[in-house]
Amino acid sequence: MAKSTLYAHFRTKDDLVAAYLRRTDESWMGRLQEAADAAGPDPAQQLVGLFDALLASFDRHGFFGCPFVSAAVEAELDSKAHAATVAHTRRRQEWLTGLAGAAGAAQPAQLAAHLGLLIDGALASGRLLQDRAVVDAAKMSARAAILAHTTRTTTA
């Protein structure tokens, strides 16, 4: 596609990147949700299972990093691209918070924040190291975090 054709559809690079990120958001959230659903009906297992989407992504073509993080690093804070990255992160965190609540987490938003950091960290480290083991480690850490947040302790 020629540059002139691209700019006929997108006035600026920011418009193009934002459109790409909005489309990627739909695709990536779909893959996360499919991986979670494949783990079974238990929300706690779904929270662990969603990491299989990262493994599948790596197995398909290696890690190229997270397009949302990459765009956020380069985009101006008031850009459409930055807004699309923030919207994606909020959407993902809302979904994680809902699953965490369904799994019985005492503080669902806090568990969701931990899992979001594990997802982002796995994508960033995976890009840097090109090693599938980072996702395995993130998945193991997610399992521990979920257990810690959902285990009810009784006080006497």
C-alpha positions in Angstrom: 0.0 0.0 0.0 1.3 3.4 -1.0 1.7 6.1 1.6 -0.8 8.3 -0.2 -3.4 5.5 0.1 -2.7 5.2 3.8 -3.1 8.9 4.4 -6.3 8.9 2.4 -7.7 6.7 5.2 -5.7 8.1 8.1 -4.9 11.7 8.3 -1.9 11.2 10.6 0.4 8.5 11.9 -1.3 8.9 15.2 -4.7 8.1 13.6 -3.2 5.0 11.9 -1.5 3.7 15.1 -4.7 4.3 17.2 -6.8 2.4 14.6 -4.3 -0.5 14.7 -4.3 -0.5 18.5 -8.1 -0.5 18.7 -8.2 -3.5 16.3 -5.4 -5.3 18.2 -7.4 -4.7 21.4 -10.3 -6.7 20.1 -8.0 -9.5 18.8 -5.8 -9.7 21.9 -8.7 -9.6 24.4 -10.4 -12.3 22.4 -7.3 -14.5 22.6 -7.0 -13.9 26.4 -10.7 -14.7 26.9 -10.5 -17.9 24.8 -7.4 -19.1 26.7 -9.3 -18.4 30.0 -12.4 -20.2 28.8 -10.3 -23.2 27.7 -9.1 -23.6 31.3 -12.6 -24.6 32.4 -15.5 -23.1 34.3 -13.6 -22.2 37.5 -12.7 -18.5 37.5 -9.4 -19.1 39.4 -8.3 -21.6 36.8 -9.4 -19.2 34.1 -7.1 -16.5 35.6 -4.2 -19.0 35.3 -5.3 -20.3 31.9 -5.3 -16.9 30.3 -1.4 -17.0 30.3 -1.7 -19.8 27.7 -2.6 -17.0 25.2 0.9 -15.6 25.8 2.4 -19.0 25.3 0.4 -19.6 22.1 1.5 -16.2 20.8 5.2 -17.0 21.5 4.9 -20.4 19.9 3.3 -18.9 16.8 6.0 -16.4 16.0 8.2 -15.5 19.0 7.8 -12.4 21.1 7.6 -9.1 19.3 6.6 -7.4 22.5 3.4 -5.8 23.4 2.1 -3.3 20.8 0.4 -1.3 23.5 3.5 -0.8 25.5 5.6 -0.1 22.4 3.1 2.5 21.2 2.8 4.1 24.7 6.6 4.5 24.9 6.7 6.4 21.6 3.3 8.3 21.7 2.7 11.7 23.2 0.6 11.6 26.3 -2.2 13.5 24.6 -2.2 11.4 21.5 -4.9 9.0 20.2 -2.4 6.2 20.3 -1.7 6.7 24.0 -5.5 6.9 24.6 -5.9 3.6 22.9 -3.2 2.0 25.0 -4.9 3.3 28.2 -8.3 2.1 27.0 -6.9 -1.4 26.3 -5.3 -1.6 29.7 -8.4 -0.4 31.5 -10.5 -2.9 29.6 -8.2 -5.7 30.4 -8.0 -4.8 34.1 -11.8 -4.5 34.3 -12.1 -8.0 32.9 -9.4 -9.3 35.2 -11.1 -7.7 38.2 -14.4 -9.4 37.3 -12.7 -12.8 37.1 -10.8 -12.2 40.3 -14.1 -11.3 42.1 -15.7 -14.4 40.7 -12.7 -16.5 41.9 -13.4 -15.2 45.4 -10.5 -12.7 45.8 -11.0 -10.5 48.9 -9.6 -7.6 46.9 -10.3 -8.3 43.2 -8.8 -5.1 41.9 -5.5 -5.7 43.7 -5.3 -9.3 42.3 -6.1 -7.9 38.9 -3.3 -5.4 39.2 -0.8 -8.1 40.1 -1.9 -10.2 37.2 -1.7 -7.2 34.8 1.9 -6.6 35.9 2.7 -10.3 35.3 1.2 -10.2 31.8 3.0 -7.0 30.9 6.2 -8.2 32.5 6.0 -11.5 30.6 5.5 -9.7 27.3 8.4 -7.3 27.9 10.8 -9.9 29.2 9.7 -12.3 26.4 10.6 -9.6 23.9 13.9 -8.9 25.5 15.0 -12.5 26.1 13.1 -14.4 23.4 12.5 -17.1 26.0 9.2 -18.9 26.5 10.2 -19.7 30.1 9.3 -16.1 31.1 5.7 -16.9 30.4 5.9 -20.1 32.4 7.4 -18.2 35.3 4.6 -15.5 35.0 2.0 -18.2 34.9 3.5 -19.9 38.0 3.6 -16.5 39.8 -0.1 -15.9 38.8 -1.1 -19.2 40.3 0.6 -18.2 43.6 -0.9 -14.7 43.6 -4.4 -16.2 42.9 -4.0 -18.6 45.8 -2.8 -15.9 48.1 -5.7 -13.6 47.2 -8.4 -16.3 47.4 -7.4 -18.3 50.4 -9.5 -17.3 53.4 -7.7 -17.4 56.7 -9.7 -17.6 59.9 -8.7 -15.8 63.0 -9.5 -17.2 66.3 
